[in-house]
Every structure is written in structure tokens, then in C-alpha cells.
Amino acid sequence: MVSMLVLGLLGDISVYAKQAQQPLQDPTKPTQKSASTQTQEVNPTVESLKVGNVPMPVARLTRVYLQLDQSALSDLLEEHIPALASNAETQVVTPGFLRKLQNDVSSILATEGYFSPIIQLEKNSDETRLEVRVDPGTRTQIKEVIFNLSGSLMADVHAGVAAAVERHKHLVQEWGLPRGAPFRQSDWSQSKIDMLENLRSLSYAGATLVDSRASIDAETNSAVLELDIDSGAAYFFGDLQVTGLERYPLWLIDRFNPPKKGDPYSSTRLLDFQRALQNSAYFSTVSFNVEPEESKAQALPIELSLVERQTRDLIFGTGYSSSTGFRTEVNYRDRNIGNRVWDLRGAIRLEQKRQLSYADIFLPPQDQNRLDSFGFLFDRLNVEGLLQTRAAVGVKRTTTHGKLEQSLGINYTQEQVVENDGRSTESQRKSRALVGSVGWIWRDVDDLFAPRKGQRAQLDLAFSDKALISDQRFVRLYTKYQYWFPVGQRDSILLRTEFGKVFSNGDGGIPENYLFRTGGSTTVRGYAYQSLGVKSGEAVRGGQVMAASSIEYVHWRDGNLGVAAFVDVGDAAKDWRSLDSKQGIGLGARIKTPAGPIALDLAYGRQVKKFRLDISIAIAF
């Protein structure tokens, strides 16, 4: 007698197949089947267990081996069935053990879309080896997907509302398991989650999955998927209810472009708002609470909970850099200068080769993610026979559009340079420049502090004119591109290239800060900091052109320690004809920290024929 069986193997998945009814048999004995029964069989069964001609004792220690051609499925079975693992212990093979093994194999294969596997068990004559031969059969494919949508979305679709019709079309098009795709349990589950999140992300915050069904026909290896989804009502933003403000005024929240009352609900809009608050100087924790209730659909209240950062920070630090030597520094920050919510950031840094002090004030952000700032700087640097003393004041506006950051600035610089030309006398020159600048930085990386995948591009333009209290007319162009390419699970390759050019009738009157020197830990390793440029006696001056590139491979041995191999090429010169690229090649160590990896690099400079250790370590306390 033939009957129809429905097996609820995977929750909302039903498997339909025809099978001849047979009495339950001992799985340790070979199963006798007619040819017709074997061709219709869809439920995995033990086809045979060969033990020679000797009766098999039940309780014996036997090692189990899996025989399966598809490596991905083999790895999956070994991962989830301990007895099949390569390092599994020997097993006591009993009829119960065999039944459980059979059910586990078939259940796991079903999650990958194989509902008609054939499982053979074969034991050798001395009963020390049990081979589990698995033929997964044909993988099930999606035959049809049926969407039963209800709620406000479908009401608008039936009414011919263009936006609703387009939204419905996109929902169907973006479904993760289309016709012809292989069926997998994880894909089935994830596709339902994605569709529900898609609905909830815009307007339909209360969307629910009412029911879902996957009907599997094991004879034709096909699946029909059906979903019942209620979009619920269309929601709109209501009032923003803020808690946690004590140090800062309520109007500060409006500077971060919050959702406007009456706008359609959007989870993306909320996340952007949350990210802006979290990345600001004022809040350490930002969280939202939204409870969709259809009675509040026209004005859904948004609960915003904040934890403020403390107003003032005073930080002392010490460190070492192979570029400028040992250092000691003091950093001060006040996020509410004069109760105007102006953010003051200042520091005094004393290094062996450099002394620096600065103070910058950042105003509260404006609409469209604009951040204005102004400040001053004093910098004294003594490297490669050049003593630079520079004072500067400037204003800057930074605007962020997604991954793109744009900056506009005006900076006035006065500089004095004392050059050691190798003789008893020293030459001295002064310069000044009022410089306008514009720059763009585009970032698309997986981690801002320690990227492993992605890219970064930078373009800067600066210009000055004698008519505007400057000693020289010039235009400065600088561009830099970095690309991170992941290798395997942890390794990565970094490609870097940068170019610079100053357009001017000559370099006289141009502050050194706007010319180019290179060499050091972040440019061309194997050469001293800013040692590549225009030679002038014993000193190295800035040039009007610069080019550098690098390739680096990083292998992470564990979570925080890694090794690197790299090749750097670059130089700075008066013009392109004078450019003579220097090469550095070396090995290094990497140590991950919350602020990014610390690099310790030993590089060989081919032109100077010397090894150089570049190291950058900083400790704050």
C-alpha cells in the first residue's frame, strides 16, 4: 500500500514524497528492497551493513569514517556530528547509534536542500572500521515564491499610489531566494528576516511575518515558498523625547540634524542621527527606543537617551618616535567654553627634534554635517640640517557627505628657516603666506583605525598670491590613494601611492610646510625622517615635486600580533627631471591597539646602503 507522508523536518518546511509502507527494520541488517521501491525512496535509510559472514556483536569499539565527495557537505557533517569528526573517538555501534547517526546526517543535509540522500553503512570484517557512505542526491531548487501581503502597503498598491507600487515591486525583486535558486535553510530564514527588515526600515515600522511555508517536493527536487506578511500602518516621526541632558543645552541636539516631525519613519534616518551624536564631542552613549503602536502611527514618538561626556579632560603623555625622538606632552580639552558649547582642544608637545603647541576651537555643528573651527599653532622642527620655526592661524569648515569629507580653509603662516650649509656660517630666510585651501577625503573601509579591506582617496589644493600679503604666488596639489586587499581570514595587502606638485616661478618665499620632503616611517622606510628632498649643503630643503608608493603584506599570527613585509619607493625634488626614486625594503612587526596598529619596521635603504629601524610608540596616562 502506498501513502502520502508529510515530514515536518525544519519547522515551517514540509517534505512531500511517496514511499511504500514497510515495517520498522533493524538498521544493523541489510534492507531488502524491490527495484520500484528503491527508485521512489526519498527518506534516507541504511541500505547495507556488511560484516562478512560473522554475526556482529553489538557493543564494539569502532571508528567511524565519512565518505562523501562534496567537501563542503563533508565539512558540515563533520562539524555538527561528533562521531564523524576526523579526531573523533571510537564509538560503541548499536542499533540506536546507527538510527541516530542516520537521522542526524539526513537532517543536516536537509538544511542544505538535499532531501533525498542515500546513506550506506559498511563495517569491515574485524569490526574496527565503520564507513558512512553518503550520496546527497539532487539539490532542491526554488520553483515558485508566493507573497501574500496585507496592510497599508497593499491598500495603497490597490489604490494605485505610485510610491507604494514601486515599493512593492522592489520588495519582490530584492527577495533573496528567487526562482531557480538552490534551497538552503539558512538562506530561507535570512531572506524572511531581510524582507521584514526592508519593510520596517521605511514607513512600516510595525510590519510582521504572519506565517511562512516551504513545501518541498522530494520527487521533483523543487520547493514552493509562501509568505504571509502584514505591513501594518504607515508610520511618521513624532516628537523627540530626550533624557540625560545636564551639562549641555537642548538646542545642541538640533545641530545634529534630527528627524523632523511628520517625516515618514526611517530606521536609516535614525541610525544616521545616532551616529552623528555618538561621534560628536559631547556624548559617550546614545540610544533610541521606538515602540510601534498603530494608534500612534501618525506621530510615532522617539525616545532618545543620552550619557554626556565630562566637560573637561587633562591628559599627560609620553612616547617615542624614530622621526623626532622622545616626547612629553600635555593635552587639555574643554567641551563647553564660556557655556557656548565650543569645544577647545589644546596641547603642548616637547620632543627632541620638535616642539609644538596648538589650540583649536570647534563650534557646534551646523545643518548638513558642517563643522567650523579656528585656531593657532606654533611649531619648531629641527631635522636634516633645517631649523624651521613656524607660527600659523587659520579657520576651517569641514562638511561630511556620507563617505566623502570636504574641507575649506584659510591659513596665514609666518616662517623662519635657518639652514646649515656645512660651513661655519648659516643662512636664514623668512617667508609668509596667506593660503586658501580645499580638500576632499573619501573613505570606504571596514575599520577606520585598522583597515583590512577598502580604500581611501585624498586630494588637496592650496593656493596663494602675492597680492594677498604673501611672498610668493603658488598653487599646491597633493593626492594620495590607499587600497587594502584582504587575504584569507586575517592577512591583508596594502597598496599606497602619493604625488605632489607645487606650481610656481620658484620656491623662494614659499613656506617649507607647502613644499615636499619625504622619508621616514609613513613614507619611504629605510631613510631618515624628511631626508629626501633638495640637497643644499648638509641640509635638505623641500622640493616642488614628490612621488612615493608602497606595497605591504601583513600576516596576523593571532588577534593582536602580526608581521609585515614591505617595499617603498619615493623621492622629492626640485622638478620631475631631478626626481631619483629611492627604494627601501624590509620586515616589521605589528601590534594592535584601540588607536590602531603600532608598527616596528626594520628597512634597508638601497641608496644609502644602511638599515634603519622605524618605530612609533605612544603611551597616554
C-alpha positions as CSV (number, residue, x, y, z in Angstrom):
1,M,0.0,0.0,0.0
2,V,1.3,3.4,-0.9
3,S,0.5,6.5,1.2
4,M,1.5,10.2,1.2
5,L,3.9,11.2,4.0
6,V,4.4,14.8,5.4
7,L,7.6,15.2,7.4
8,G,8.0,18.4,9.4
9,L,11.8,18.3,9.4
10,L,12.6,22.0,9.5
11,G,9.8,24.0,11.3
12,D,7.8,25.6,8.5
13,I,9.2,23.2,5.9
14,S,7.1,20.3,4.7
15,V,8.5,17.5,2.6
16,Y,6.2,15.5,0.4
17,A,7.1,12.1,-1.1
18,K,5.7,8.7,-1.9
19,Q,7.0,5.7,-0.1
20,A,5.9,2.1,0.3
21,Q,4.9,1.4,3.9
22,Q,7.2,-1.2,5.5
23,P,7.6,-2.5,9.0
24,L,10.4,-1.0,11.0
25,Q,13.6,-3.0,10.5
26,D,16.7,-3.3,12.5
27,P,19.1,-0.9,10.8
28,T,22.0,-3.2,11.6
29,K,20.6,-5.6,9.0
30,P,20.7,-5.0,5.2
31,T,17.4,-3.7,4.0
32,Q,15.8,-5.8,1.2
33,K,14.0,-3.6,-1.3
34,S,12.4,-4.0,-4.7
35,A,13.6,-2.0,-7.6
36,S,10.5,0.1,-7.7
37,T,10.8,1.0,-4.0
38,Q,14.4,2.0,-4.4
39,T,13.7,4.4,-7.2
40,Q,10.9,6.1,-5.2
41,E,12.8,6.3,-1.9
42,V,13.3,9.9,-0.6
43,N,13.8,9.4,3.2
44,P,17.4,8.4,3.9
45,T,17.7,4.8,5.1
46,V,20.6,2.4,5.9
47,E,21.0,0.5,2.7
48,S,23.5,-2.1,3.9
49,L,25.9,-3.0,6.7
50,K,28.4,-5.6,5.7
51,V,30.1,-7.6,8.4
52,G,31.4,-10.5,6.4
53,N,29.8,-13.8,7.3
54,V,30.3,-13.5,11.0
55,P,27.4,-12.2,13.2
56,M,28.2,-8.8,14.6
57,P,28.4,-8.2,18.4
58,V,26.5,-5.1,19.2
59,A,28.9,-3.4,21.7
60,R,32.3,-3.0,20.0
61,L,34.6,0.0,19.8
62,T,34.6,1.1,16.2
63,R,36.0,4.2,14.5
64,V,33.6,5.9,12.1
65,Y,34.7,7.3,8.7
66,L,32.7,9.6,6.4
67,Q,32.8,9.0,2.7
68,L,31.4,12.0,0.8
69,D,32.6,13.5,-2.5
70,Q,31.4,17.1,-1.8
71,S,34.0,18.7,0.6
72,A,31.6,21.5,1.7
73,L,29.0,19.0,2.8
74,S,31.6,16.7,4.3
75,D,33.0,19.6,6.4
76,L,29.4,20.5,7.5
77,L,28.7,16.9,8.7
78,E,32.0,16.6,10.5
79,E,31.4,19.9,12.2
80,H,28.0,19.1,13.6
81,I,28.2,15.3,14.1
82,P,31.0,14.5,16.7
83,A,31.2,10.8,15.6
84,L,32.2,11.9,12.1
85,A,34.9,14.3,13.1
86,S,38.4,13.4,12.0
87,N,39.6,13.4,15.6
88,A,36.6,11.6,16.9
89,E,37.0,8.8,19.5
90,T,35.9,5.2,18.8
91,Q,32.2,4.5,19.2
92,V,30.1,1.7,20.5
93,V,28.0,0.8,17.5
94,T,24.5,-0.2,18.5
95,P,21.2,-0.1,16.5
96,G,20.3,3.1,18.4
97,F,23.6,4.7,17.5
98,L,23.0,3.9,13.8
99,R,19.5,5.2,13.8
100,K,20.6,8.5,15.4
101,L,23.6,8.8,13.0
102,Q,21.2,8.3,10.1
103,N,18.7,10.9,11.3
104,D,21.5,13.4,12.1
105,V,23.0,13.1,8.6
106,S,19.7,13.4,6.9
107,S,18.6,16.4,9.0
108,I,21.8,18.3,8.3
109,L,21.7,17.6,4.6
110,A,18.1,18.8,4.6
111,T,19.2,22.2,5.8
112,E,21.3,22.4,2.6
113,G,18.5,21.4,0.4
114,Y,19.2,17.7,0.0
115,F,16.0,15.9,0.9
116,S,16.7,12.5,-0.9
117,P,20.1,11.3,0.4
118,I,21.2,7.7,0.3
119,I,23.2,6.5,3.3
120,Q,25.2,3.3,3.3
121,L,26.9,1.9,6.3
122,E,29.7,-0.7,5.8
123,K,31.8,-2.3,8.5
124,N,35.0,-4.2,7.9
125,S,35.4,-7.9,8.9
126,D,37.3,-7.2,12.2
127,E,34.6,-4.6,13.2
128,T,37.1,-1.8,13.8
129,R,36.0,0.5,11.0
130,L,32.5,1.8,10.0
131,E,32.3,3.6,6.8
132,V,29.4,6.0,6.3
133,R,28.9,6.5,2.6
134,V,26.6,9.4,1.7
135,D,25.1,10.3,-1.7
136,P,23.3,13.6,-1.0
137,G,21.3,13.3,-4.2
138,T,19.9,16.2,-6.2
139,R,19.7,19.6,-4.5
140,T,16.2,21.2,-4.3
141,Q,15.6,24.3,-6.3
142,I,13.0,27.1,-5.8
143,K,10.1,26.5,-8.2
144,E,7.8,29.3,-7.1
145,V,7.6,32.1,-4.5
146,I,4.2,33.3,-3.4
147,F,3.9,36.7,-1.5
148,N,0.7,37.3,0.4
149,L,1.0,40.9,1.6
150,S,-1.6,42.8,3.5
151,G,-1.9,46.1,5.4
152,S,-1.5,49.7,4.5
153,L,1.1,49.0,1.8
154,M,-1.2,46.7,-0.2
155,A,-4.1,49.1,0.3
156,D,-2.0,51.8,-1.4
157,V,-0.9,49.5,-4.1
158,H,-4.6,48.6,-4.9
159,A,-5.3,52.3,-4.9
160,G,-2.6,52.9,-7.5
161,V,-0.3,55.0,-5.3
162,A,2.9,55.2,-7.4
163,A,5.3,55.1,-4.4
164,A,3.6,52.0,-2.9
165,V,3.5,50.2,-6.3
166,E,7.3,50.9,-6.6
167,R,8.0,49.8,-3.1
168,H,6.1,46.5,-3.6
169,K,8.0,45.9,-6.8
170,H,11.3,46.4,-5.1
171,L,10.4,44.1,-2.2
172,V,9.7,41.3,-4.7
173,Q,12.8,42.0,-6.7
174,E,15.1,42.0,-3.7
175,W,13.8,38.7,-2.3
176,G,16.8,36.6,-1.5
177,L,15.6,33.2,-2.8
178,P,14.3,33.7,-6.4
179,R,13.0,31.1,-8.8
180,G,15.8,28.7,-9.8
181,A,18.0,29.3,-6.7
182,P,19.1,26.4,-4.6
183,F,17.2,25.9,-1.4
184,R,19.1,26.3,1.9
185,Q,17.5,26.6,5.3
186,S,19.8,29.5,6.3
187,D,19.0,31.4,3.1
188,W,15.3,30.8,3.7
189,S,15.5,32.1,7.2
190,Q,17.7,35.1,6.3
191,S,15.5,36.1,3.3
192,K,12.5,36.3,5.6
193,I,14.4,38.5,8.0
194,D,15.8,40.7,5.3
195,M,12.3,41.2,3.8
196,L,10.8,42.1,7.1
197,E,13.7,44.5,7.9
198,N,13.3,46.0,4.5
199,L,9.6,46.8,5.3
200,R,10.4,48.0,8.8
201,S,13.2,50.3,7.7
202,L,11.0,52.7,5.9
203,S,7.4,53.7,6.9
204,Y,6.2,50.3,8.1
205,A,7.8,50.0,11.5
206,G,5.2,47.5,12.8
207,A,5.5,45.0,9.9
208,T,5.1,41.4,10.9
209,L,5.6,38.0,9.4
210,V,2.2,36.3,10.0
211,D,3.2,32.9,8.6
212,S,5.6,31.2,6.2
213,R,5.7,27.8,4.5
214,A,8.2,25.9,2.4
215,S,6.7,23.0,0.6
216,I,9.3,20.6,-0.7
217,D,8.6,18.0,-3.4
218,A,11.3,15.5,-2.9
219,E,10.5,13.6,-6.1
220,T,10.9,16.6,-8.4
221,N,13.5,18.3,-6.1
222,S,11.6,21.5,-6.1
223,A,10.3,23.9,-3.5
224,V,7.3,26.3,-3.3
225,L,7.8,29.1,-0.8
226,E,4.9,31.1,0.6
227,L,4.9,34.1,2.9
228,D,2.1,35.9,4.7
229,I,3.3,39.4,5.6
230,D,1.3,42.3,7.2
231,S,2.9,45.6,6.6
232,G,0.7,47.3,9.2
233,A,0.1,51.0,9.2
234,A,2.5,53.6,7.6
235,Y,4.3,55.4,10.4
236,F,5.5,59.0,10.6
237,F,8.0,60.6,13.1
238,G,6.5,62.3,16.1
239,D,8.1,64.2,18.9
240,L,11.7,63.6,20.0
241,Q,11.7,62.8,23.8
242,V,15.2,63.5,25.2
243,T,16.6,62.3,28.5
244,G,20.1,62.6,30.0
245,L,20.9,66.2,29.3
246,E,22.5,68.0,32.2
247,R,25.7,69.8,31.1
248,Y,24.6,70.8,27.5
249,P,21.6,72.7,26.3
250,L,18.7,71.0,24.4
251,W,19.3,73.2,21.3
252,L,22.5,71.3,20.8
253,I,20.5,68.2,19.7
254,D,19.0,70.2,16.8
255,R,22.5,70.8,15.4
256,F,22.9,67.1,14.6
257,N,20.0,67.1,12.0
258,P,17.4,65.1,14.0
259,P,14.4,63.5,12.2
260,K,11.6,66.1,11.6
261,K,8.1,65.6,12.9
262,G,5.8,64.5,10.2
263,D,8.5,62.8,8.0
264,P,8.0,59.2,7.1
265,Y,9.6,56.8,9.6
266,S,13.1,55.6,8.5
267,S,15.4,53.4,10.6
268,T,18.3,54.6,8.3
269,R,17.5,58.2,9.3
270,L,17.6,57.3,12.9
271,L,20.9,55.4,12.6
272,D,22.5,58.4,10.9
273,F,21.3,60.7,13.6
274,Q,22.5,58.3,16.3
275,R,25.9,58.0,14.6
276,A,26.3,61.8,14.4
277,L,25.6,62.2,18.1
278,Q,27.8,59.3,19.1
279,N,30.8,60.6,17.0
280,S,30.4,64.1,18.5
281,A,32.5,65.5,21.3
282,Y,29.6,65.7,23.7
283,F,28.0,62.2,24.2
284,S,29.5,58.9,25.2
285,T,26.3,56.8,24.8
286,V,23.4,57.3,22.5
287,S,20.4,55.0,22.4
288,F,16.9,55.1,20.9
289,N,13.7,53.4,21.8
290,V,10.8,53.1,19.4
291,E,7.6,51.2,20.1
292,P,5.3,51.0,17.1
293,E,1.7,51.2,18.0
294,E,-0.9,51.8,15.3
295,S,-2.7,54.3,17.4
296,K,0.4,56.5,17.2
297,A,1.2,55.8,13.6
298,Q,0.7,59.4,12.5
299,A,3.1,60.8,15.1
300,L,5.4,58.0,16.5
301,P,7.3,59.3,19.5
302,I,11.1,58.7,19.5
303,E,12.7,58.2,22.9
304,L,16.4,59.4,22.9
305,S,18.6,58.5,25.9
306,L,22.0,60.2,26.3
307,V,25.0,59.8,28.5
308,E,27.1,63.0,28.4
309,R,30.9,63.1,28.3
310,Q,32.5,65.1,31.0
311,T,33.2,68.7,30.2
312,R,37.0,68.8,30.7
313,D,39.9,66.4,30.2
314,L,43.5,66.8,31.2
315,I,45.8,64.2,29.8
316,F,49.6,63.7,30.3
317,G,51.5,61.5,28.0
318,T,55.0,60.3,27.0
319,G,56.2,58.5,23.9
320,Y,58.8,57.9,21.4
321,S,59.1,58.3,17.6
322,S,62.0,57.4,15.4
323,S,61.3,60.6,13.5
324,T,61.5,63.1,16.3
325,G,62.7,61.2,19.3
326,F,61.4,61.0,22.9
327,R,58.5,63.3,23.8
328,T,56.4,64.5,26.7
329,E,53.0,66.2,26.2
330,V,50.1,67.7,27.9
331,N,46.6,67.7,26.3
332,Y,43.7,69.8,27.5
333,R,40.1,69.8,26.4
334,D,37.1,71.8,27.4
335,R,33.8,71.0,25.6
336,N,31.9,74.0,26.9
337,I,34.0,77.1,26.7
338,G,32.0,80.1,28.1
339,N,28.9,77.9,28.2
340,R,28.7,78.3,24.4
341,V,29.3,74.6,23.8
342,W,32.6,75.5,22.0
343,D,35.0,72.6,22.0
344,L,38.6,73.6,22.9
345,R,41.4,71.2,22.1
346,G,44.9,72.2,23.0
347,A,48.3,70.6,23.5
348,I,51.9,71.3,24.4
349,R,54.3,68.7,23.0
350,L,58.1,68.7,23.7
351,E,60.2,66.3,21.5
352,Q,63.9,66.0,21.0
353,K,63.7,67.4,17.5
354,R,60.4,69.1,17.6
355,Q,58.4,71.5,19.9
356,L,54.8,72.1,19.2
357,S,51.9,73.9,20.8
358,Y,48.4,74.5,19.4
359,A,44.8,75.4,20.4
360,D,41.8,74.7,18.2
361,I,38.2,75.7,18.9
362,F,35.4,73.7,17.2
363,L,32.0,75.2,17.1
364,P,28.8,73.2,17.4
365,P,27.9,71.5,14.1
366,Q,25.6,73.2,11.6
367,D,23.0,71.6,9.3
368,Q,24.2,69.2,6.6
369,N,27.0,68.0,8.9
370,R,29.1,71.2,8.7
371,L,31.8,71.7,11.4
372,D,33.5,75.0,11.7
373,S,36.8,75.6,13.6
374,F,39.6,78.1,14.2
375,G,42.9,78.0,16.0
376,F,46.6,78.8,16.1
377,L,49.8,76.8,16.1
378,F,53.5,77.2,17.0
379,D,55.9,74.7,15.6
380,R,59.7,74.4,15.8
381,L,61.3,71.5,13.9
382,N,65.0,70.7,13.5
383,V,65.7,67.8,11.1
384,E,68.2,67.2,8.3
385,G,70.1,70.5,8.8
386,L,67.0,72.6,8.6
387,L,65.6,74.5,11.6
388,Q,62.0,75.7,10.9
389,T,60.1,78.0,13.2
390,R,56.6,78.5,12.2
391,A,53.5,80.3,13.6
392,A,50.1,80.0,12.0
393,V,46.5,80.9,12.5
394,G,43.6,79.6,10.5
395,V,39.9,78.9,10.1
396,K,38.4,75.7,8.6
397,R,35.0,74.3,7.6
398,T,34.6,70.5,7.3
399,T,31.5,69.1,5.6
400,T,30.7,65.4,5.6
401,H,28.5,63.7,2.9
402,G,28.4,60.0,3.7
403,K,31.8,58.6,2.9
404,L,33.1,61.9,1.5
405,E,34.6,64.6,3.7
406,Q,35.3,68.1,2.2
407,S,37.3,70.8,3.9
408,L,37.6,74.5,3.1
409,G,40.2,76.7,4.9
410,I,42.2,79.9,5.1
411,N,45.6,79.8,6.8
412,Y,48.1,82.5,7.5
413,T,51.7,81.3,8.1
414,Q,54.9,83.1,9.1
415,E,58.1,81.0,8.9
416,Q,61.7,81.4,9.6
417,V,64.2,78.8,8.3
418,V,67.8,78.5,9.4
419,E,69.8,76.3,7.1
420,N,73.1,74.7,8.0
421,D,75.1,74.6,4.7
422,G,78.0,72.7,6.2
423,R,80.2,75.8,6.7
424,S,80.7,77.9,9.7
425,T,78.0,80.3,8.7
426,E,74.3,79.6,8.5
427,S,71.8,81.0,6.0
428,Q,68.5,82.4,7.2
429,R,65.3,83.2,5.3
430,K,61.8,84.2,6.2
431,S,58.6,83.8,4.4
432,R,54.9,84.4,4.8
433,A,51.8,83.2,3.0
434,L,48.0,83.6,3.2
435,V,46.8,80.3,1.8
436,G,43.3,79.3,0.8
437,S,42.8,75.5,0.6
438,V,40.2,73.0,-0.4
439,G,40.4,69.2,0.1
440,W,38.5,66.0,-0.2
441,I,38.9,62.7,1.6
442,W,36.8,59.6,0.5
443,R,36.8,56.6,2.8
444,D,35.3,53.2,2.2
445,V,37.0,50.9,4.7
446,D,35.9,48.2,7.1
447,D,37.7,49.8,10.1
448,L,38.7,53.4,10.4
449,F,41.6,52.7,12.8
450,A,42.9,49.4,11.4
451,P,41.6,48.8,7.9
452,R,41.8,45.4,6.3
453,K,39.5,45.9,3.4
454,G,38.6,49.0,1.4
455,Q,40.1,52.1,0.0
456,R,40.9,55.8,0.8
457,A,41.5,58.6,-1.6
458,Q,42.7,62.2,-0.8
459,L,43.0,65.3,-2.9
460,D,44.2,68.7,-1.6
461,L,44.6,72.0,-3.3
462,A,46.2,75.1,-1.8
463,F,46.8,78.5,-3.4
464,S,48.4,81.8,-2.5
465,D,49.1,85.1,-4.3
466,K,51.5,88.0,-3.7
467,A,48.6,90.4,-3.8
468,L,47.3,89.0,-0.5
469,I,50.1,89.5,2.0
470,S,52.2,86.6,0.6
471,D,55.8,86.5,-0.5
472,Q,55.2,84.2,-3.5
473,R,52.4,83.1,-5.8
474,F,51.9,79.4,-5.9
475,V,49.4,76.5,-6.3
476,R,50.0,73.3,-4.4
477,L,48.5,69.9,-5.5
478,Y,48.7,66.8,-3.4
479,T,46.9,63.4,-3.9
480,K,47.1,60.1,-2.1
481,Y,45.4,56.8,-2.7
482,Q,45.4,53.6,-0.5
483,Y,43.9,50.3,-1.1
484,W,43.5,47.4,1.4
485,F,43.0,43.9,-0.1
486,P,42.1,41.1,2.4
487,V,43.9,37.8,2.0
488,G,42.5,34.7,3.7
489,Q,40.9,35.1,7.1
490,R,43.3,37.5,8.7
491,D,46.0,38.8,6.3
492,S,45.9,41.8,4.1
493,I,47.9,43.7,1.3
494,L,48.2,47.5,1.4
495,L,48.9,49.5,-1.7
496,R,49.8,53.1,-1.4
497,T,50.7,55.8,-3.9
498,E,51.0,59.6,-3.5
499,F,52.0,62.6,-5.6
500,G,52.6,66.2,-5.0
501,K,53.4,69.3,-7.2
502,V,53.9,73.0,-6.4
503,F,53.3,75.3,-9.4
504,S,55.3,78.5,-9.0
505,N,58.0,80.5,-10.7
506,G,60.4,79.5,-8.0
507,D,60.5,78.1,-4.4
508,G,61.7,81.4,-2.8
509,G,59.1,82.8,-0.5
510,I,57.1,79.6,-0.1
511,P,57.0,78.3,3.4
512,E,58.6,74.8,3.8
513,N,55.3,73.5,5.0
514,Y,53.9,73.8,1.5
515,L,56.9,72.2,-0.2
516,F,57.7,68.5,-0.2
517,R,60.2,66.3,1.7
518,T,59.7,62.6,2.3
519,G,61.4,59.7,4.0
520,G,60.5,58.1,7.4
521,S,58.1,55.6,9.0
522,T,55.0,56.6,7.0
523,T,56.6,57.3,3.6
524,V,59.9,55.7,2.4
525,R,61.2,53.5,5.1
526,G,65.0,52.9,5.3
527,Y,65.6,56.7,5.1
528,A,65.6,59.2,7.9
529,Y,62.6,61.4,8.5
530,Q,62.3,64.1,5.8
531,S,65.8,63.2,4.5
532,L,64.7,63.0,0.8
533,G,64.4,66.4,-0.9
534,V,66.6,69.1,-2.4
535,K,70.1,68.9,-1.1
536,S,71.6,72.2,0.0
537,G,75.0,71.6,1.5
538,E,74.3,69.5,4.6
539,A,70.7,70.5,4.7
540,V,67.7,69.0,2.9
541,R,65.1,71.5,1.7
542,G,61.6,71.0,0.4
543,G,61.1,70.4,-3.3
544,Q,58.4,71.3,-5.7
545,V,57.6,67.7,-6.8
546,M,57.2,64.4,-4.8
547,A,56.2,60.9,-5.7
548,A,56.1,57.8,-3.5
549,S,54.5,54.4,-3.5
550,S,54.5,51.3,-1.3
551,I,53.3,47.7,-1.2
552,E,53.0,45.9,2.2
553,Y,51.8,42.4,3.2
554,V,50.6,41.9,6.8
555,H,50.2,38.5,8.3
556,W,48.4,38.4,11.7
557,R,49.7,35.5,13.8
558,D,46.9,35.9,16.4
559,G,44.4,38.5,17.4
560,N,46.9,41.3,18.3
561,L,50.4,40.4,16.9
562,G,51.4,40.4,13.2
563,V,54.4,40.5,10.9
564,A,54.8,42.6,7.8
565,A,57.0,42.7,4.6
566,F,57.1,45.8,2.5
567,V,58.8,47.7,-0.4
568,D,58.8,51.5,-0.5
569,V,59.8,53.7,-3.4
570,G,59.9,57.5,-3.5
571,D,61.6,60.9,-3.6
572,A,61.1,64.6,-3.5
573,A,63.0,67.0,-5.8
574,K,63.1,70.4,-7.5
575,D,61.4,69.1,-10.6
576,W,60.4,65.8,-12.2
577,R,63.7,65.5,-14.1
578,S,65.6,65.7,-10.9
579,L,63.5,63.1,-9.2
580,D,65.5,60.0,-8.4
581,S,63.4,57.4,-6.7
582,K,64.9,55.8,-3.6
583,Q,64.0,52.2,-2.6
584,G,63.5,50.7,0.8
585,I,62.7,47.1,1.6
586,G,62.2,45.4,5.0
587,L,60.3,43.5,7.6
588,G,58.3,44.7,10.5
589,A,56.1,43.8,13.5
590,R,52.5,44.9,14.1
591,I,50.8,45.3,17.5
592,K,47.0,46.1,17.5
593,T,45.8,48.7,19.9
594,P,42.5,50.6,20.2
595,A,44.0,53.5,18.4
596,G,45.4,51.4,15.6
597,P,48.4,49.1,15.0
598,I,51.8,50.1,16.3
599,A,54.5,49.5,13.6
600,L,58.1,48.5,14.2
601,D,59.9,48.3,10.9
602,L,63.4,47.4,10.0
603,A,64.2,48.6,6.5
604,Y,67.2,48.6,4.2
605,G,67.7,51.8,2.2
606,R,69.3,50.7,-1.1
607,Q,70.8,54.1,-2.0
608,V,72.2,54.8,1.5
609,K,73.1,51.1,2.0
610,K,72.1,51.2,5.6
611,F,69.5,49.5,7.8
612,R,67.1,51.8,9.8
613,L,64.6,50.9,12.5
614,D,61.4,53.0,12.4
615,I,59.3,52.8,15.5
616,S,56.3,54.8,16.7
617,I,55.1,54.1,20.3
618,A,52.9,56.3,22.4
619,I,51.6,55.8,26.0
620,A,48.9,58.0,27.5
621,F,48.1,58.3,31.2
